[in-house]
Amino acid sequence: MKAESNESLDLLSVFLTGIPGLEAQHGCLSIPFFTTYTVAIVGNSLIMAAVQADPALHEPMYLFLSMLAVTEVGVSVSTLPTVMGILWFDTRQIDFDGCLAQMFFIHTFSCMESGVLLAMSYDHFVAIYNPLRYTAILTLPRIISMGLGITVKSVTLMAPLSILLRQLPYCHTNVLSHSYCLHSDLIQLPCADTKLNSILGLAIVLATFGLDSLLIVISYMLILYTVLGIASGEGRRKALNTCVSHIGAVLVYYVPMIGVSVMHRATKHASPLVHTLMSSIYLFVPPVLNPIIYSVKTKPIRQGIATLFSCKRELL
């Protein structure tokens, strides 16, 4: 029976949905979507290249920023094939295993991004609370260990979602409501009880995004408490200014996520277009805005990117 179920899954296809009500405009809409992907991938890749090439940027803050850029590229690359396939070629069909793989990578990179934002908040706390021991606390081996820990945790938590979904029977039209595969969509498809999947999904959300956001808030409460203890107003201003970019990145990441969650529960009867746009904002906006935020607010990053281009001109 199980062999038959696995064989049927190998032949199972999932059908994705484009932008509801705007199917005729997919050709025109492909331009802003492709531009968004280009800006996200190129912008984050430039940050990674600048950090790698410039020894002056081999500091904890910039190493964590490079990790954040890796997760942003991962999220963008995970959704790009199906989104642009629909907009360019109207290719809506994807095999079930491919859909599970895409779901796994989207959620894993999103989970990693949340973990990196938490690590960055810890970095800011250490820099403000104990600046004299900053480099002694955040050593390169410790930073690498944190990055590996975030990766292992994300993969370990997300892998069971795909495994459980593959064990369930599917016996009706498998149409998803987005241009990419998400767990919240896929658990609506099986013709069997998905309570375990839902409970596990909720537990993972609470253990990752919920816990990470709580710890980020706590870290900033401690940062604010520490800053208020600084005697000079100029010192307080400089300390808080170092956190501006990270606060922007946190808001860009968590506000759309909360908005999607609220929309999903509070406005179930809203137009499918509204839900699609909110989910797109959650996945597409952070990878585009974060490189811009850090490039504008962080002078060493701007200089590192400028150095990259100057080196390329010299080589040419």
N, C-alpha and C positions, 0 to 999 in steps of 0.2 A: 504493500500500500504506500509506504514511504517512498519507494523507488518510483512508483507511478506518479506520486505527487511531485517529486523532484524533476521527473521527465517533463511533466506538464508545465512546471515553472520555467524550464529551459525554453519552452516554446511561447511563453506568455509575453505579451507586449503591453506596454503602458502608453497611453496617449496624453500628450501634454496640451495645455491650453495657451493660446497667445494672449493678447490683450483684448478682453471681452468688449465687443461693440466697435472695435477699431481694426478689425481684421483687414479691411480694405486699405487701411493706411499703414500696413506693416512695412512696406517699402520705404516710406518717408520716415517712419519711426525708427527704422534701423540705423539712420544717420546719428541721432543723438545717443542711442544705445551704444553704437560702436565707438563713438567719441568718448563716452563715459568709460568704457572698457580700456580704451587706449590711454586716457589720462590716468586711470587707476593703476594700470600695469606699468606704464612708463614711469610715472611719478614715484611709485614705491620701489621700482627697480633702481632708479637713480639714487634714492636714499640708501639702499643696500650697497650699491657700488661705491658711493661716496664714503660710507663708513668703513668699508673694506679697504679702500685705497689710501685713505688719509690716516696716518698713525695718530694724529692729534684727536681723532674721533674714536679711538679705541678706549673709551671710558664707559662706565656702566650705563649712564643715561643714553648714550648713542647706540650702544650694543643692544639695549632693550628696544630702542626705536627701530633698529634693524630687524629685530624679531617681529615687531608689530608689522613692519612692511612685508615680511615673509607671509604672515597670516592674511594680510590684505590681498596680496597677489594670489594666494591659494584660494580664497573665496571667489575672486574674480574669475580665475581660470576654471574653477569648478562649474560655474554657471554659464560661462561664455558659449560652449558648444551648442547647448540646446536652445538658449535664448536667441542667438544669432541664426541658428539653423531654422527656427520658426520664422523669424523676421525676414530672412533672405530667401529661403527655399521652401517655406511652409512645411518643413519636416517635423511632424508632431509625434511620430512613433519612435519609441525607444524600448529596447528589450528590458525585461524585468531586472536582470542582474546589473545591467548598465545603470538603471534607475537607482538601485540600491547603492551602487558604488558612488554615484553622484550625491545621493543623500548623505552617505557616510562622510565624504570629503567636505561638503558644505557645512555640516554640523561640527565636524572635527576642527576645521579651521576657525569656525566661529567660536567654539569653546576655547581654542588656543588663544584667540584674540582677547577674550575676556580674561584669561589667565595672565597674559602679558600686560594688560592694563593694570591688573592688580600688582604685578611685580614692579611696574613703573611707579605706582603710588608708594610702594615700599621704598623704592629708590629715592623718591623725593623726600620721604619722611626721614630716612637716614641722613641725607644731605643737609637737611635743616636742623634736625635734632642733635646730630653728632658729626658735624662737618670735619673735625680733626681726625676722626677714625673712619671716614667715609670709604676711602680706598682700601683700608685694612679689612673692613667688613664685607664690602662688595668686591671681592677678588675675582679674577677671570675664571678660575675653576668653579667658584660658587655661582657665578652668573651662568656658566655653561650647564651646571647641575640644575639650576632653576629652569633653564630653557628645556632641557631634556625631561625634567619632571613634568612640566606643563604639557609637553608632547605626549609622553607616556600616559598621563592621566586622561587627556582628551581622547586618545585612541582607545584606551581600555574602557572608558565609559560609553563611547559611541558604537563600538563594535557589536555589543549584544543587540542593539536595535535592529541592525541588518540581519543578524542571525535569527532572531525571533520572527521577524517578518517573513523570512524565507521558509519558515516551518508551517505557515498558515495556508489554508486553501483559498483559491481565488476563483469565483464562478460567475462573475457578472462583468459588465463593461468597466474597464479600468481606465477611467478618465480622471486626470488630476486637474486642479484648478489653477496651476501656475505653469510657467515655462521651464520649470526645473522641479526636481523631486525633493520634497520635504517630508519629514517623518509625520507631521500633523496631517498631511494629505494622504500618505500611504496607508495609515492605520484605518482610513475610512473604506478601503477597498476589500479587505478579506470578508468572506461570508462565514465568519466564525467569531467567537468571542475574543475581543482585543483588549480586555480589561488589563491583563498583565502588561501589555505593551504600553497602554496609557499610563499605568501606575509607574512603570519603569521610566518612561519619558518624563513624567512630572518630577520623579525623584532626581533624575539627572539634571533637569533644569534648576531645581532648588540647590543641588550640590555644586553646581558650577556657576551659572549666571547669578542665581540668588545669593549664594555665599560670597562670590567674588564682589558683587556690588555692595553688599553689606560691609565687607572688609575694607573696600575702597572708601566708603563713607566714614568708617571708623578711623582710617589712616588720615583722612583730611581733617577730622575733628582733632586728632592729635597734632597734626601740622599747624592748625589754627591756634591751638592752645600754646604750642611752642613759639609761634610767631608773635603772639600777644605778649610773650615774656621777653621779647627783644626790646632793648631800651630805646634805640634810635628809630625814628620814623622811616629814615632812609633804609635802614637794615630790614625793617618789616616789609617795606615796598619791594626791595630786591628779592627777599625770600619768597614772597607771594608771586612775584613776576616769573620765577622759575617754574611755577606750577600751572601757568596759564595755558600753555599748549596741551598739557596732559588733561587738564579739566575740559578743554574743548574736545579732545579725543574721546573722553569718557561720555560727555553729553551727546556727541555725534553717534556714538555706539549704542548707548542705553536708551536714549529718548525714542528713537524709531522702534527699538525692540519693545518697549513698554507700549508705544502707540499701536503696534501690530497686535499685541496681546489684548489690549483694551478693545480695539476694533473687532477682533475675532469674537469676543464674548459679549460685548455690549450692543453691537450693531449687526447681529446675525442676518438681518433682512436688508442690509445695505446692498447697493449695487456691487456685483462681482468686480467691476472696474475699480471701485474704491479699495477693496481688499487686495487686488493685484498691485495697485499703485503703492499702498502702504508696505506691502512685502518687498516690493522693488526698492523703495527708499531704504528699508532696513538693510538690504544686501548690497546695494550699489553706492549709497551716499558715503558711508565711512571710508571705503577704499579711495574715493576721489578726494574727499576733504582733508583727510589726515596728512597726506604729503604736503598739501597747500598750507595747512595750519602750521606744521613744523617748519616748512621752508620760510614762511613769512616771519614767524616768531623766534626762530633759532638761527642766529647769525652763523655759527660754525657749520651748520648744515648747508646754508646758502653758499658759504665759501667752499665747502667740500664739493658741491655740485659744480660750481664755477671752475674749480680746479680740474675736474673731470673733463669738461669741455675744452679747457685751455690745453690740456695734455693731448687730447684728440686732434686739435688743430695743429699742434707741433708735430705730431706723427704724420699728419697729412702733408 
